[in-house]
Amino acid sequence: MMMGRESTTHSDPTHERGDADEVIFPPQDLDELLNLARFVEGHTEPGLLLGPDGEQVPLPLEVYQVLTQVVEVMRQGKAISVAPRGLLLTTQEAADIMGMSRPTIVKLLEEGKIPFEKPNRHRRIQLQDLLDFQERRRAERRHALNELTSDADELGIADGSTEDYAAALKRARRRRAADRKAS
């Protein structure tokens, strides 16, 4: 599931598309959405889907889980697009999803940080590979933040003054640069 960013759709016969890549924005009137969010929060089991003619169909658990995710994201005021994880994206679509420029995505592809296919002269990226890269980046950022926090605790600057922090940060940066050169 892609959430939060709008993507463009290209007409490309090698790029299978369906209606699944349509970006849906939250409703203008959020009252109904808030009612639905409260309902979903209060129920952990899926129920029934009721058609306009009164016909009822059991809602599979997997569909219910997607519905709860959609409701939560829209409740935050974000747009949403549901897409299969094997979906092939253009470099521009990948850039839009990641909130990066197209040249940055191309650079990441060429550096081997994100796998891609090149069935013709255009690069294609599987949505799953892009999501995996995004998760790796998040993990790297969390790790770096944890290291910096640990360093701040070790140096006793977590509760110190701004000047103490700036001096300790300078020392930590020098130490990291020296560590990088050594390895």
Buried (B, 14 or more C-beta within 10 A) or exposed (E): BBBEBEBEEEEEEEBEBEEEBEBEEBEEEEEEBEEBBEEBEEEEEBEEBEEEEEEEEEBEEEEBEEBBBBBBBBBEEEBBBBBBEEBBBBBBBBBBBBEBEBEBBBEBBEEEEBEBEEEEEBBBBBBEBBBBBEEEEEEEEEEEEEEEEEBBEEBEBBEBEEEBBEBBBEEBEEEEEEEEEEE
